[in-house]
């Protein structure tokens, strides 16, 4: 990590507020809460309760509101919001997935999906704007009756709003999402209208975007974070797909780019017996993680241990030593920690709403807070 005094002020703001995050003791109180209502009372003691009426049924909205607030707060003081907010873009790629799948399900299967269901408000782009892009893409591949689709599509799209209001970084993200949306629909059609391929293409495109931002900024630490994210995701993908009997050809479409693990070698190991699959990772930083995850899966049939280990590994990768230096890394680490915090809250709420015992909820959570 280097020193970049442009980030000194925003780093100071983060150090002033980071102790307001939910700590281990409060997370454990939430897990042990006897009801969703008690969980809400505990959550109201935190920043999530400031100026908000919290009811259990609105937990997703409350969590997203707080996450969006903190992202906007940091962006206000960041000298490079595209760099420090790069991982926030995952919500925008997610929203394109949701918009496309809801339209394709309605178009091809006749199933209605409630408008807005599954959308995130945390991204950099208004979800409605992404919906407009999705409508344009749908018209390109599903033209109105009586119109021929030439199969040729303009590289630029026009939606509501003044293009002059968008900066270069915002335009780059929107172009990346639109391009990925087109490729996702093409993959969906090519694979027999299988909506899984919408997910596969959009997820891969999101990693391309993260990597391109890192390269454009010469942000070595971000490159390493993206590589670790891809490696850990690909390990989990392989373990999940092996568990349900998918072949290597299927896995090839799902693996994410820009990791350090060679995709070809990984796919070769994918088809080998469990012991040989584990042995493939012996010379990598992930040897212990894969071995422990495999042993737990063989013993219980569950991948929870692997997922928890992967989450903890990424948390450690993201968090720099305080005071080691000042730079964008401090900002990324804080925002990533807030995303992890939000994810844990969602899982605790799901558990409480479904009356899952505290010990089971605790087992499903990972990292330092459970």
N, C-alpha and C positions, 0 to 999 in steps of 0.2 A: 504494500500500500504506500502511495506517495503522499506528498503534501500539496494541497491545492487551496490557496487562501481564498479563492472565490466561494468556497463552501464553508468558510469559518463561521459566518453568521448563522446560517441554517443549521449547522452542526451544534452550535450553542443553544439554539432554540430547542433542538431535539433533546439535548442533555438536560434541559430544564423541565421537560415534560415526560421523559421516558419512564420516570418512577410512578406515573399515574396509570400505567398499564396494569392489567389484572395479574396479581401474583399467585404463587402456588397455593397459599392458604385460602385465598378467596375462590380459586377454581375448585379446590377440594370441598369447600362449603357448598358451592353450586352443585357439584356432583352428588353430595349427600343430602341435598334439599329434598324434603318430603313430598313436594308437589311443584308443578309449574309456577304456581303463584308464589311460593316461597323462593324459587329461583329468581323470579322477577324482582322480588324485594331485595335480594342480594345484588342483582345487577344494577338496581337503581342507586346503589351506593357508589357506583363508578361513574365515569364520564358518559357512559351510555344512557344514564338516567337524567342528565342535565338538560332541562328544558323539554323533556319528552315524557309523554304518558306511555308507559310500557305495559302492554298486556301480552300474555303468552302467544296468542294467535298472530300477533304482529311482529314476532321476533325477527323474522328475516328482514323486514323493512327497517327495524330499529338498528340492526347490525349493519346493514348496508348504508344507512344514513350516517352512522358514526364513522365508518370506514371512508366514505366519500368525503366527509368533513375533514378528516385528518389528511387525506391525500391533497385536498385543495389548500389546506393550511400550509403544508410543506411546499407545494408548488408556488405559492405566493412569495416565498422567500428563497426559492432555489434559483441559482444563476443559470441553470440548464434543466428546465422542467422535463424535457423529452428524455434526458438521460436518467434523472432521478426518478421519474415516473414511468420508466420503461415497462416494468412488470405489471403496472396498472392496465396496460393495453390488453392483457389476457382477458379482461372482462369484455372488451370490445369484440375480440374474436369469438368469445363465447356468445355474445348477443347476436352476431351474424349466424352462428350455428342455430340458435333458437329460432330466429326469424325464418331462415330457410327451411328448417325441418317442419315448422308449423305450416308453412305454405305448401310444402311438398306433400305432407300428410293429408292436407285438405284437398289438394289438387288430384293426387293419385289414389288416395284411399277413401276420400269423402268424409274424413273424420275432422270434426271441428276441434280446435284447441283454443282455450280461453285466451283472449288477447292479453299480452303482457306476462303470461305465465312463464316463469323461469328466467326472465330478463334480469340483468344486473344494472343498477344505477351508478355503479362505482367507476365505470370506465371513463375514458377521456372524451368519448363521442356520445352525444345524445342517442339513447336507444331508438328513438323515433326516426332519427336521421339514418341510422343503420337499417331500419325497416324500409325506408324509402329506397336505399340501395338494393335491398333484397327484392323489392317489387320490380325494380328495373331489371335485375338479373333474371327474375322469373319471366318477364316479358320477352327477354332475349331467347330463352330456351323453351318457353311455352307461349308462342305468339297467339294473339286472339284468332278465333276461327276465321278462315278465309285469307289469312296472311301467311306467307311462306317464311320460314326461318332459314336464312342463307347460311347459318352457322358462323357468320363473321360478325364479330362484336367490336365496337369501338373501345379503345383503351381508356377513354375518358367518359365519365358519366356526369350528368347534370342533375342536381337535386335542389331542393328549396334552400334559400339562403344566399348570401352574397359571397362568391368565392374569394373576394378580396379580404374577407374577414378571417380566412384560414391562413395560418403561417405555413412555412415550408414543411415543418415537422408534422403539423396536423394533416397536411395534404399527403405526406408520405405514408402516414398510418392509414388514412382513408383509402388510398390507392392500394395498399397492401391487403386491406380487408376485402375490397371489391374484387381484386384479382383472385384472392383465395376463394371468395364466394363463387366466382365463375368456375374455377377448377373443381370446387366441391360438388357443384351441380353436375358437371361433366362426369366426375367419378361416380356419383350417385346413379346416373343414367347408364354408365358403362358397366356397372356391377349390378344390373338388374333391379334398380331402384331400391338399393339397400341404404337406409339412412345412416348406418354406421360409418359409411365412407364420407359423409359430411363431416363427422367428427374427426376422422383421420386426417383429412386434407386441411381443415382449419387448425387443428393442433400443430401439424407440421409447419404451417405458414406462420403461426405465432412464434415458433422458435426461430424461424428465418428472420422475423422482424426483430426479436430480441438480439440476435447475433449481428444483424446489420447495424443496429444502433451502436452496439459495442465496437464494431469495426470502424464505423464512421467517426467515433469519438476517441479511438485508440485507447479504449477503456479495458485494459488487460484484466482487471479484477472482475468486471462484468462478464467478459468472455469466459473466465474460469467458472463463474457462477452458472452461466447458461450451460456450460459443458457438464457441470455436476448435476444440474436439473435434468438434462437430457439423459445422462447415464443412469441416474436413479429411476427416472420414469421408464427407461427401456428395460431395466432389470425387473421392475414391477410388471411391465407389459408382458415380458417373456414368461414370468412365473404364472401370471393369470391365464395366459393363453395355453401354456402347457397344461395347466390344471383342468382346462375344459376341452383339451384334445384338439386344439387348432394346429394346423400344419405350418411349416416355416414360410410357405408362400403367403399365407394370410398374415403372419407376423411381419413380413417384409413391408406390407402396406401401412402398418401401424407404428413401426419404430420411428422415433423422432431424430431429427438431424442435429449436428453440431456437438455431439458428445465425444468423449475420448475413446470409447469402446468401439472397435471396428465392427461395422454392421455385418459384413460378410462373415467374419469369424464368429460373431455372436449368433448368427443364424445357423451356422454349422454346428455350434455347441447346442443350440436350441433342440436339435433333433436327437441328441445323445441321451443316454440314461442319466438319472438324477445325479449320481456321483460324478460323472464326467462333466455334466453341466456346471456343477459347483467347482470342479477342478479348473475349469476355464478361467475363473476369476482369481486364481491364486497369486498371480503376478500383478494384480490391480489393487487399488485402494479399497475395493469393495469385497474382498475375500471373506472377511469375518461376517459382514452383513448378509451376504448370500448364503453362507453356510448356516448361520443361525436362522435365517428365514426359511431355508429349505427344511432344516430339522424340525422347526415348529410346524410347518405345513404337513410334513410326513406324520407327525405325532397327532395333529388335531384336525387337519384338513382346512385350516384357516390361514390366510395370508396377513392377518392383522399384525403379527410380530414383524414381518418384513416391512409392511407399510409404516409401522411406528419407527422402526430403525431407520428407514429412508428419510422420514420426516426429521428425525433428530439429527441425522447426518447433514442434511441440508441446512438446518438451523445453525449448526456449528460452523458450516462453511460460510454462511452469510454474515455472522457476527464478528466484526473486527474487535481487537482489544481496544477498550476505551483509552483515548489519549495517545494511541500508537501513532496516529496521524489524523489530519483533517482532509476530507475529500468526499467525493460522491458516495464512497463505500459506506460511510456512516449513515447517510440518508437512505440508501438502499436497504441496509440492515434493519433500520427502524421500521420502514414501511413493510418489509417482508415479515417482521415480527408482528406487526399489527394485523397483517393478513392471516398469519397463523393463529393469532388470538381470536380473530373473527371466526375462523373455521372451527376452532375448539368450541366456541360458544354455540355455533349452529348444531354441532354434534351433541352437545349437552342438552340443548333444547329438544332436539329430536328424541333423545333418550327419555327425557322427562315427559314429553307429550305422549310417548308410547309406553310409559310405565316400565321402562327397562331398569332393572336393578342397578344401584350405584356401582357395584363391583364390575358389572359388565361394561358400563359406560367408561369407567376408569381404565379398563383393559383396552378399550378401543381408542383411547387417547394416547398421545405420545409426547415425548419431550420433557421439559422441566416442570410442567405444571400439573402433572397427574401422577 
